[in-house]
Amino acid sequence: MPPSNLIPHAKKVGGFLIIVILLLSSGCVSSTASIPVAGSDGVTPTFVPTLSSPLAPAPTNSAPTPTPTTLIPTPSTPTPTPTTPTPTTQPPIPDTQLPTPLPPRAGFGLQIHLHREDLALIIAQLGETRSSWVKTQVSWKVFEPQPGVYDENLFYELDQLVQAADEAGLNIMLGVAKAPEWSRPTTEMDGPPGDYARFANFLALLASRYQGRVDVYELWNEGNLQREWNGATLSGSEFTRLVAVGAAAVRTADPAALIISGAPAPTGINDGITAIDDRVYLQQAMAAGLADHVDGFGIHPYGWGNPPDSTLDQPADGVLSHNDHPSFFFLETIEDYKVILQGAGVDITVKQLWSTEFGWGTTDGFGAEPVLGAEFMRYVNETQQAGYTLRALEIGAVDPALGPMILWNLNFAPTFGTDFSESAYSILRPDGSQRPVYEALKNGQ
């Protein structure tokens, strides 16, 4: 998730392929169906559902097909009596052929919100913005609300996305996180399961179902935050243990799929309770052998209110908050991570840094002030949001250590409105209109 009220406010602590992340709301309620899957007792399922083509019909609660209406013809205009025209010299007819659309950007993608959305529109928007990747987040807790019981409507939506994206030539990334309450020692906030084998079972189901279609699995999300790892001790080494178990399950079910470690969140907090500083957390994970289990490393190099080229030592003028810690700077986060990985012996041109989320939030054009804790959004307007995004892509295009970059996000604002800080990162406004960053992605180089 993007920066929110978790981060310090100034002193108030508050690569190229294209990927679009898809976040499924954790509050949805829909019908479920049992699908055999190995449980913590290690029993092997008699079958694992696989994605067929064409896909099975949608769940039966879909709306009936409307009855076509009769078209009313437009009255014709009487044809006038022809006359002999006087010859004149006509100018040449201009070429009205539309310009050829620019090709997709290698290594660029968007994260999307999928649940109850117009998938055909999303696919079209991904094409317009020259995305080559699409990403969505699979919230495990809503896909498997009870042990071995799966939400058929959510899986149907995901099936449709995978098929449509595959047919459109998009690369697909699934971020998998958020253990179900029944698997955890506490129901407060989000966190890992008590038994990591349960996470492996769910990943095996996904990787079997989408074998050869989903390109990348990102395992977990911002595990250095209490709100994403509640009920267990915040620890980069413990996170590595979860990734190791999950990666083995995916590789067994779909050896061609790539594994990316879930990105930590830059926070500026290091109290060991609310959060562990992302640099410290990554060092812990590397010391525990994270590089042995993944094909790349997820990062979330958000820029807060700071331009992409600015740093702690060279901040931009006019940014009055969230500028006093390295975590608040896009470029500084990338450079710090590169140093940590190289220090652990990683060839970062082989196992690259994947920006599985990045972006600049602004409420400019929303008619609303930033929510509490997101005051830094005041220092970015829509024009700057567009410029910063293109500049970040330029940086990524020339750095061999950077893999695909997934922009957060396509369509949160039209779905959630102005009450959620995530909406400010959307490249669409709450009314669905395109922000300058959308146009920049569509037409910029």
C-alpha positions, 0 to 999 in steps of 0.5 A: 500500500502507498504511504498513509498515516503510518508515517512520520510527518516531518518530525511527526512520524507518521523493472522493463516489463509491465505489471498491474497489481490488482487489489481485491477488497477485503470486505466483500461477501459472496458465495463459496464452494469447496475445493480440495486442497492440502491442509496443515495435515499434509494430505494431498488433494485429489485434484486442484482446479485448473483454468480451462479455456473457454472459462466456465460460465459465471456464477448464477447470480449474474444479471439477465441479458437485457432485451434488445430495443428496436432502433428508430430510423432517422427520417431521410432528407429529400434528394434535391434535383441535380444541377450541372456543377461548375468545374472548380479546382479542389484542394488535395484531400488531407490524410485523415488516418489516425496516428499509430498508437505508441507501443507498450513500454517494456517493464511498465505496468499498473496495479488495478482494483478488480472486484466488481469492475468493468474488466473490458474497460480496464484492459482497454485502459491498460492498452491506452497507458502502454502498460505491458504488465498488470498487477492485482493483489490476491487477499488470501483471507477473502479467497479462502474464508474457511479452511478449504472453502473458496469464494467462487465469485472472486476466483471467477473474477480472477479467472477472467482477468488472467484470461483477458490479460493473457489474450491482450499480451499482458504480463501478469503479476499476483501479489499474495498476502493477508492470511485468513482469520481462521489461520492466525493467532489473532484477528486484529489487523492483518498478518501471517498464518500460524502455520506457514504450510497453509500459505504454501497450500494456497499458493500451490492452488493458485500456481496450479490453477494459472500454470503458464499464465501468471508470470510472477508471484509477489509473496506477501506485502510490507511485512515490516509493518505491524498492520501487515504482520500482526500476531507475530514478531516483526522480523526480516528473518521470519519473513524470509522463512515464510517466503522460502516455504511459499516459493517452494510451493509455487516452483513445484506447481509452476516452475516457469513462474518467477518469485519476487519477495514482498516489498517492505514499506519505507516508513521512517519508523524503527520502533520494532512494534509499529514498524521496522525501518525498511533498510534494517528489515531488508538487511535482516532478510538478506542475512537470513538467506532471502536471495536463495529463494527469489528471482528478484526483490520487491521494493516500494520506492514512493516519493511522498511529496519529493521529486524523483531526483531529490535526496535527503541532502539535496531536497526540493524547494517547497516541500515542507514535510516528509523530507527529513528521512531517506525513506521519503525519497524515491531515488534514495530508497533505490540506491540504499537497497542496491548497496544492501543487496550488493553487500550481501553478494547479490548480482543486482543485474540478474536478481533485480529490484522490482518496483511492485508499487511506486507513485506520487499521490495528490488530491489536486483536482479532487476538490478535497484536502488530503486525509490526516497523515497524508499532508505531503500530498499538498506539495504535489499537483496533477502536473507534477504527478505526471512529470514525476512518474515519467521521470521515474520511468526514465530512471528505471529504463537506464538502470540495469539493476531495476526490473519492471515498475508497477505504478500504483494505481489505475482505478482506486479513486472512481471506486473508493472516492476521496475518503481513502488516501489510496485514491490520491495515487490513482491515474483517474479522478473520482468521476472517472476522468483521466488525470494528466498522468494518464495522458502522459503515460499514453502519449509520453516517451 
